[in-house]
């Protein structure tokens, strides 16, 4: 994982917490802010994939995870799920 500054770490933590607690809108807002600041954080893209509703947005986020972390099993599973849904 890349080294995050304090602000980026807070955005990642609070974004993940918002998603886990069911507040997708807040999670999306925080995680989008984070990837705008630093698009090299695979964990931010992974959490963001769960905070967006559109399957194409989910796909883009998961593909960004794999571009940064090619062996990420969660992104691989997420893309396989999206592929199965689109058939």
N, CA, C and O atoms as CSV, one atom per row, in Angstrom:
chain,resi,resn,atom,element,x,y,z
A,1,UNK,N,N,0.850,-1.182,0.000
A,1,UNK,CA,C,0.000,0.000,0.000
A,1,UNK,C,C,0.891,1.239,0.000
A,1,UNK,O,O,1.873,1.300,0.740
A,2,UNK,N,N,0.549,2.226,-0.830
A,2,UNK,CA,C,1.351,3.447,-0.839
A,2,UNK,C,C,1.271,4.155,0.508
A,2,UNK,O,O,0.322,3.972,1.270
A,3,UNK,N,N,2.269,4.950,0.779
A,3,UNK,CA,C,2.259,5.737,2.012
A,3,UNK,C,C,1.276,6.890,1.834
A,3,UNK,O,O,1.347,7.649,0.868
A,4,UNK,N,N,0.364,7.000,2.784
A,4,UNK,CA,C,-0.661,8.041,2.736
A,4,UNK,C,C,-0.327,9.124,3.744
A,4,UNK,O,O,0.209,8.847,4.817
A,5,UNK,N,N,-0.645,10.348,3.394
A,5,UNK,CA,C,-0.533,11.389,4.409
A,5,UNK,C,C,-1.744,11.275,5.335
A,5,UNK,O,O,-2.660,10.489,5.089
A,6,UNK,N,N,-1.732,12.054,6.377
A,6,UNK,CA,C,-2.783,11.946,7.403
A,6,UNK,C,C,-4.174,12.196,6.820
A,6,UNK,O,O,-5.129,11.502,7.168
A,7,UNK,N,N,-4.287,13.181,5.940
A,7,UNK,CA,C,-5.591,13.511,5.340
A,7,UNK,C,C,-6.082,12.346,4.470
A,7,UNK,O,O,-7.251,11.970,4.545
A,8,UNK,N,N,-5.207,11.785,3.658
A,8,UNK,CA,C,-5.586,10.667,2.795
A,8,UNK,C,C,-5.988,9.454,3.635
A,8,UNK,O,O,-6.968,8.777,3.324
A,9,UNK,N,N,-5.239,9.185,4.688
A,9,UNK,CA,C,-5.569,8.051,5.566
A,9,UNK,C,C,-6.939,8.248,6.209
A,9,UNK,O,O,-7.713,7.300,6.342
A,10,UNK,N,N,-7.232,9.485,6.605
A,10,UNK,CA,C,-8.539,9.766,7.214
A,10,UNK,C,C,-9.660,9.559,6.205
A,10,UNK,O,O,-10.698,8.985,6.535
A,11,UNK,N,N,-9.451,10.031,4.957
A,11,UNK,CA,C,-10.474,9.843,3.932
A,11,UNK,C,C,-10.723,8.361,3.665
A,11,UNK,O,O,-11.871,7.940,3.526
A,12,UNK,N,N,-9.656,7.574,3.593
A,12,UNK,CA,C,-9.808,6.144,3.356
A,12,UNK,C,C,-10.561,5.482,4.507
A,12,UNK,O,O,-11.499,4.716,4.287
A,13,UNK,N,N,-10.146,5.780,5.722
A,13,UNK,CA,C,-10.788,5.186,6.901
A,13,UNK,C,C,-12.252,5.592,6.995
A,13,UNK,O,O,-13.124,4.740,7.167
A,14,UNK,N,N,-12.526,6.880,6.886
A,14,UNK,CA,C,-13.905,7.345,7.031
A,14,UNK,C,C,-14.774,6.879,5.863
A,14,UNK,O,O,-15.956,6.591,6.047
A,15,UNK,N,N,-14.197,6.805,4.667
A,15,UNK,CA,C,-14.948,6.288,3.524
A,15,UNK,C,C,-15.326,4.832,3.709
A,15,UNK,O,O,-16.461,4.436,3.441
A,16,UNK,N,N,-14.366,4.030,4.172
A,16,UNK,CA,C,-14.644,2.615,4.424
A,16,UNK,C,C,-15.679,2.460,5.530
A,16,UNK,O,O,-16.592,1.641,5.420
A,17,UNK,N,N,-15.540,3.244,6.596
A,17,UNK,CA,C,-16.492,3.174,7.705
A,17,UNK,C,C,-17.894,3.556,7.252
A,17,UNK,O,O,-18.871,2.923,7.651
A,18,UNK,N,N,-17.997,4.583,6.427
A,18,UNK,CA,C,-19.309,5.011,5.932
A,18,UNK,C,C,-19.943,3.902,5.101
A,18,UNK,O,O,-21.142,3.648,5.217
A,19,UNK,N,N,-19.152,3.246,4.269
A,19,UNK,CA,C,-19.695,2.168,3.440
A,19,UNK,C,C,-20.153,0.997,4.302
A,19,UNK,O,O,-21.233,0.447,4.089
A,20,UNK,N,N,-19.335,0.621,5.266
A,20,UNK,CA,C,-19.695,-0.489,6.152
A,20,UNK,C,C,-20.972,-0.182,6.931
A,20,UNK,O,O,-21.783,-1.072,7.188
A,21,UNK,N,N,-21.141,1.091,7.305
A,21,UNK,CA,C,-22.337,1.454,8.073
A,21,UNK,C,C,-23.555,1.708,7.188
A,21,UNK,O,O,-24.639,2.006,7.689
A,22,UNK,N,N,-23.374,1.590,5.862
A,22,UNK,CA,C,-24.514,1.708,4.954
A,22,UNK,C,C,-24.721,3.078,4.339
A,22,UNK,O,O,-25.694,3.286,3.614
A,23,UNK,N,N,-23.832,4.010,4.610
A,23,UNK,CA,C,-23.973,5.364,4.054
A,23,UNK,C,C,-23.153,5.460,2.764
A,23,UNK,O,O,-22.053,6.012,2.746
A,24,UNK,N,N,-23.721,4.905,1.685
A,24,UNK,CA,C,-23.000,4.852,0.415
A,24,UNK,C,C,-22.709,6.240,-0.142
A,24,UNK,O,O,-21.653,6.457,-0.736
A,25,UNK,N,N,-23.622,7.170,0.039
A,25,UNK,CA,C,-23.415,8.519,-0.500
A,25,UNK,C,C,-22.205,9.179,0.159
A,25,UNK,O,O,-21.371,9.773,-0.523
A,26,UNK,N,N,-22.113,9.077,1.457
A,26,UNK,CA,C,-20.969,9.669,2.180
A,26,UNK,C,C,-19.681,8.931,1.808
A,26,UNK,O,O,-18.642,9.560,1.607
A,27,UNK,N,N,-19.747,7.617,1.716
A,27,UNK,CA,C,-18.575,6.832,1.333
A,27,UNK,C,C,-18.086,7.252,-0.046
A,27,UNK,O,O,-16.892,7.464,-0.258
A,28,UNK,N,N,-19.014,7.368,-0.970
A,28,UNK,CA,C,-18.665,7.754,-2.339
A,28,UNK,C,C,-18.001,9.134,-2.355
A,28,UNK,O,O,-16.997,9.339,-3.037
A,29,UNK,N,N,-18.564,10.068,-1.607
A,29,UNK,CA,C,-18.019,11.427,-1.538
A,29,UNK,C,C,-16.576,11.418,-1.017
A,29,UNK,O,O,-15.696,12.044,-1.608
A,30,UNK,N,N,-16.343,10.714,0.076
A,30,UNK,CA,C,-15.005,10.672,0.678
A,30,UNK,C,C,-14.001,9.949,-0.219
A,30,UNK,O,O,-12.872,10.407,-0.392
A,31,UNK,N,N,-14.416,8.827,-0.784
A,31,UNK,CA,C,-13.496,8.027,-1.594
A,31,UNK,C,C,-13.198,8.696,-2.933
A,31,UNK,O,O,-12.080,8.590,-3.439
A,32,UNK,N,N,-14.176,9.380,-3.509
A,32,UNK,CA,C,-13.908,10.134,-4.732
A,32,UNK,C,C,-12.922,11.269,-4.459
A,32,UNK,O,O,-12.042,11.543,-5.276
A,33,UNK,N,N,-13.072,11.922,-3.316
A,33,UNK,CA,C,-12.113,12.964,-2.945
A,33,UNK,C,C,-10.714,12.372,-2.835
A,33,UNK,O,O,-9.739,12.978,-3.280
A,34,UNK,N,N,-10.620,11.190,-2.242
A,34,UNK,CA,C,-9.322,10.544,-2.073
A,34,UNK,C,C,-8.688,10.177,-3.409
A,34,UNK,O,O,-7.509,10.458,-3.623
A,35,UNK,N,N,-9.441,9.557,-4.308
A,35,UNK,CA,C,-8.829,9.165,-5.583
A,35,UNK,C,C,-8.511,10.378,-6.451
A,35,UNK,O,O,-7.645,10.303,-7.322
A,36,UNK,N,N,-9.199,11.492,-6.224
A,36,UNK,CA,C,-8.816,12.721,-6.923
A,36,UNK,C,C,-7.484,13.248,-6.409
A,36,UNK,O,O,-6.693,13.807,-7.170
A,37,UNK,N,N,-7.240,13.068,-5.116
A,37,UNK,CA,C,-5.967,13.487,-4.526
A,37,UNK,C,C,-4.828,12.549,-4.899
A,37,UNK,O,O,-3.713,12.986,-5.182
A,38,UNK,N,N,-5.127,11.249,-4.896
A,38,UNK,CA,C,-4.090,10.245,-5.129
A,38,UNK,C,C,-4.733,9.010,-5.750
A,38,UNK,O,O,-5.370,8.216,-5.057
A,39,UNK,N,N,-4.563,8.856,-7.054
A,39,UNK,CA,C,-5.206,7.730,-7.735
A,39,UNK,C,C,-4.370,6.455,-7.691
A,39,UNK,O,O,-4.684,5.483,-8.379
A,40,UNK,N,N,-3.312,6.451,-6.892
A,40,UNK,CA,C,-2.413,5.296,-6.798
A,40,UNK,C,C,-2.699,4.419,-5.576
A,40,UNK,O,O,-1.831,3.655,-5.154
A,41,UNK,N,N,-3.882,4.516,-5.012
A,41,UNK,CA,C,-4.222,3.763,-3.797
A,41,UNK,C,C,-5.242,2.685,-4.155
A,41,UNK,O,O,-6.431,2.979,-4.277
A,42,UNK,N,N,-4.792,1.439,-4.325
A,42,UNK,CA,C,-5.734,0.397,-4.734
A,42,UNK,C,C,-6.886,0.199,-3.749
A,42,UNK,O,O,-8.010,-0.089,-4.158
A,43,UNK,N,N,-6.611,0.353,-2.470
A,43,UNK,CA,C,-7.665,0.177,-1.465
A,43,UNK,C,C,-8.776,1.210,-1.630
A,43,UNK,O,O,-9.945,0.907,-1.394
A,44,UNK,N,N,-8.419,2.416,-2.031
A,44,UNK,CA,C,-9.433,3.450,-2.244
A,44,UNK,C,C,-10.345,3.057,-3.400
A,44,UNK,O,O,-11.565,3.200,-3.311
A,45,UNK,N,N,-9.750,2.561,-4.488
A,45,UNK,CA,C,-10.549,2.129,-5.635
A,45,UNK,C,C,-11.419,0.935,-5.262
A,45,UNK,O,O,-12.565,0.838,-5.702
A,46,UNK,N,N,-10.881,0.030,-4.456
A,46,UNK,CA,C,-11.659,-1.151,-4.072
A,46,UNK,C,C,-12.878,-0.754,-3.248
A,46,UNK,O,O,-13.986,-1.219,-3.515
A,47,UNK,N,N,-12.682,0.098,-2.251
A,47,UNK,CA,C,-13.817,0.556,-1.455
A,47,UNK,C,C,-14.787,1.354,-2.318
A,47,UNK,O,O,-16.003,1.239,-2.161
A,48,UNK,N,N,-14.255,2.157,-3.223
A,48,UNK,CA,C,-15.111,2.953,-4.101
A,48,UNK,C,C,-15.982,2.053,-4.976
A,48,UNK,O,O,-17.123,2.402,-5.277
A,49,UNK,N,N,-15.457,0.907,-5.383
A,49,UNK,CA,C,-16.258,-0.011,-6.205
A,49,UNK,C,C,-17.529,-0.450,-5.478
A,49,UNK,O,O,-18.538,-0.758,-6.113
A,50,UNK,N,N,-17.477,-0.476,-4.167
A,50,UNK,CA,C,-18.663,-0.831,-3.388
A,50,UNK,C,C,-19.569,0.345,-3.087
A,50,UNK,O,O,-20.704,0.163,-2.645
A,51,UNK,N,N,-19.077,1.544,-3.324
A,51,UNK,CA,C,-19.842,2.749,-2.994
A,51,UNK,C,C,-20.582,3.318,-4.190
A,51,UNK,O,O,-21.394,4.231,-4.041
A,52,UNK,N,N,-20.309,2.787,-5.379
A,52,UNK,CA,C,-21.007,3.254,-6.577
A,52,UNK,C,C,-22.040,2.210,-6.991
A,52,UNK,O,O,-21.863,1.018,-6.739
A,53,UNK,N,N,-23.114,2.661,-7.622
A,53,UNK,CA,C,-24.200,1.748,-7.977
A,53,UNK,C,C,-24.134,1.257,-9.416
A,53,UNK,O,O,-24.589,0.153,-9.715
A,54,UNK,N,N,-23.578,2.055,-10.298
A,54,UNK,CA,C,-23.551,1.699,-11.709
A,54,UNK,C,C,-22.497,0.619,-11.964
A,54,UNK,O,O,-21.337,0.787,-11.585
A,55,UNK,N,N,-22.891,-0.491,-12.605
A,55,UNK,CA,C,-21.930,-1.566,-12.861
A,55,UNK,C,C,-20.705,-1.119,-13.664
A,55,UNK,O,O,-19.611,-1.646,-13.461
A,56,UNK,N,N,-20.874,-0.170,-14.557
A,56,UNK,CA,C,-19.712,0.306,-15.322
A,56,UNK,C,C,-18.757,1.090,-14.429
A,56,UNK,O,O,-17.540,0.990,-14.585
A,57,UNK,N,N,-19.297,1.866,-13.498
A,57,UNK,CA,C,-18.446,2.575,-12.530
A,57,UNK,C,C,-17.731,1.568,-11.632
A,57,UNK,O,O,-16.555,1.739,-11.310
A,58,UNK,N,N,-18.450,0.519,-11.232
A,58,UNK,CA,C,-17.828,-0.532,-10.429
A,58,UNK,C,C,-16.684,-1.182,-11.209
A,58,UNK,O,O,-15.604,-1.414,-10.667
A,59,UNK,N,N,-16.933,-1.469,-12.481
A,59,UNK,CA,C,-15.916,-2.100,-13.327
A,59,UNK,C,C,-14.669,-1.221,-13.437
A,59,UNK,O,O,-13.548,-1.714,-13.311
A,60,UNK,N,N,-14.862,0.075,-13.671
A,60,UNK,CA,C,-13.724,0.994,-13.780
A,60,UNK,C,C,-12.917,0.989,-12.480
A,60,UNK,O,O,-11.688,0.919,-12.506
A,61,UNK,N,N,-13.607,1.063,-11.356
A,61,UNK,CA,C,-12.909,1.074,-10.070
A,61,UNK,C,C,-12.120,-0.222,-9.867
A,61,UNK,O,O,-10.969,-0.190,-9.432
A,62,UNK,N,N,-12.741,-1.355,-10.181
A,62,UNK,CA,C,-12.059,-2.646,-9.998
A,62,UNK,C,C,-10.892,-2.803,-10.968
A,62,UNK,O,O,-9.858,-3.365,-10.607
A,63,UNK,N,N,-11.048,-2.318,-12.175
A,63,UNK,CA,C,-9.935,-2.371,-13.133
A,63,UNK,C,C,-8.779,-1.487,-12.667
A,63,UNK,O,O,-7.614,-1.815,-12.895
A,64,UNK,N,N,-9.096,-0.377,-12.019
A,64,UNK,CA,C,-8.044,0.476,-11.460
A,64,UNK,C,C,-7.312,-0.233,-10.326
A,64,UNK,O,O,-6.097,-0.091,-10.182
A,65,UNK,N,N,-8.050,-0.996,-9.519
A,65,UNK,CA,C,-7.394,-1.790,-8.469
A,65,UNK,C,C,-6.382,-2.728,-9.114
A,65,UNK,O,O,-5.227,-2.790,-8.693
A,66,UNK,N,N,-6.818,-3.455,-10.134
A,66,UNK,CA,C,-5.938,-4.449,-10.761
A,66,UNK,C,C,-4.768,-3.809,-11.504
A,66,UNK,O,O,-3.706,-4.421,-11.624
A,67,UNK,N,N,-4.946,-2.600,-11.999
A,67,UNK,CA,C,-3.826,-1.905,-12.638
A,67,UNK,C,C,-2.730,-1.608,-11.616
A,67,UNK,O,O,-1.545,-1.600,-11.950
A,68,UNK,N,N,-3.132,-1.365,-10.379
A,68,UNK,CA,C,-2.186,-1.048,-9.309
A,68,UNK,C,C,-1.743,-2.284,-8.536
A,68,UNK,O,O,-0.628,-2.330,-8.015
A,69,UNK,N,N,-2.608,-3.274,-8.464
A,69,UNK,CA,C,-2.362,-4.494,-7.678
A,69,UNK,C,C,-2.928,-5.679,-8.457
A,69,UNK,O,O,-4.029,-6.145,-8.163
A,70,UNK,N,N,-2.177,-6.173,-9.455
A,70,UNK,CA,C,-2.702,-7.181,-10.384
A,70,UNK,C,C,-3.178,-8.487,-9.728
A,70,UNK,O,O,-3.984,-9.211,-10.313
A,71,UNK,N,N,-2.695,-8.784,-8.545
A,71,UNK,CA,C,-3.076,-10.042,-7.899
A,71,UNK,C,C,-4.166,-9.873,-6.846
A,71,UNK,O,O,-4.415,-10.793,-6.067
A,72,UNK,N,N,-4.816,-8.718,-6.812
A,72,UNK,CA,C,-5.824,-8.468,-5.788
A,72,UNK,C,C,-7.023,-9.401,-5.990
A,72,UNK,O,O,-7.747,-9.276,-6.977
A,73,UNK,N,N,-7.231,-10.335,-5.057
A,73,UNK,CA,C,-8.303,-11.318,-5.241
A,73,UNK,C,C,-9.697,-10.708,-5.157
A,73,UNK,O,O,-10.621,-11.204,-5.802
A,74,UNK,N,N,-9.867,-9.644,-4.377
A,74,UNK,CA,C,-11.183,-9.026,-4.235
A,74,UNK,C,C,-11.607,-8.353,-5.542
A,74,UNK,O,O,-12.764,-8.450,-5.950
A,75,UNK,N,N,-10.669,-7.677,-6.189
A,75,UNK,CA,C,-10.972,-7.045,-7.475
A,75,UNK,C,C,-11.224,-8.100,-8.539
A,75,UNK,O,O,-12.117,-7.940,-9.371
A,76,UNK,N,N,-10.449,-9.172,-8.521
A,76,UNK,CA,C,-10.649,-10.257,-9.478
A,76,UNK,C,C,-12.046,-10.870,-9.312
A,76,UNK,O,O,-12.752,-11.108,-10.292
A,77,UNK,N,N,-12.426,-11.118,-8.065
A,77,UNK,CA,C,-13.755,-11.686,-7.791
A,77,UNK,C,C,-14.854,-10.711,-8.187
A,77,UNK,O,O,-15.879,-11.115,-8.736
A,78,UNK,N,N,-14.644,-9.433,-7.910
A,78,UNK,CA,C,-15.645,-8.432,-8.264
A,78,UNK,C,C,-15.867,-8.352,-9.766
A,78,UNK,O,O,-17.005,-8.256,-10.224
A,79,UNK,N,N,-14.787,-8.390,-10.529
A,79,UNK,CA,C,-14.929,-8.364,-11.988
A,79,UNK,C,C,-15.586,-9.633,-12.507
A,79,UNK,O,O,-16.394,-9.575,-13.433
A,80,UNK,N,N,-15.249,-10.780,-11.920
A,80,UNK,CA,C,-15.886,-12.034,-12.328
A,80,UNK,C,C,-17.386,-11.971,-12.054
A,80,UNK,O,O,-18.187,-12.447,-12.859
A,81,UNK,N,N,-17.765,-11.389,-10.928
A,81,UNK,CA,C,-19.180,-11.235,-10.591
A,81,UNK,C,C,-19.873,-10.330,-11.608
A,81,UNK,O,O,-20.960,-10.653,-12.088
A,82,UNK,N,N,-19.246,-9.197,-11.939
A,82,UNK,CA,C,-19.843,-8.283,-12.916
A,82,UNK,C,C,-19.964,-8.957,-14.283
A,82,UNK,O,O,-20.962,-8.779,-14.982
A,83,UNK,N,N,-18.954,-9.723,-14.656
A,83,UNK,CA,C,-19.017,-10.445,-15.939
A,83,UNK,C,C,-20.176,-11.429,-15.964
A,83,UNK,O,O,-20.878,-11.548,-16.968
A,84,UNK,N,N,-20.373,-12.139,-14.848
A,84,UNK,CA,C,-21.475,-13.111,-14.759
A,84,UNK,C,C,-22.823,-12.408,-14.829
A,84,UNK,O,O,-23.763,-12.928,-15.430
A,85,UNK,N,N,-22.923,-11.230,-14.220
A,85,UNK,CA,C,-24.184,-10.475,-14.219
A,85,UNK,C,C,-24.520,-9.929,-15.602
A,85,UNK,O,O,-25.692,-9.776,-15.946
A,86,UNK,N,N,-23.494,-9.638,-16.389
A,86,UNK,CA,C,-23.752,-9.029,-17.686
A,86,UNK,C,C,-24.081,-10.064,-18.767
A,86,UNK,O,O,-24.417,-9.694,-19.892
A,87,UNK,N,N,-23.990,-11.331,-18.441
A,87,UNK,CA,C,-24.316,-12.375,-19.422
A,87,UNK,C,C,-25.793,-12.641,-19.475
A,87,UNK,O,O,-26.241,-13.489,-20.247
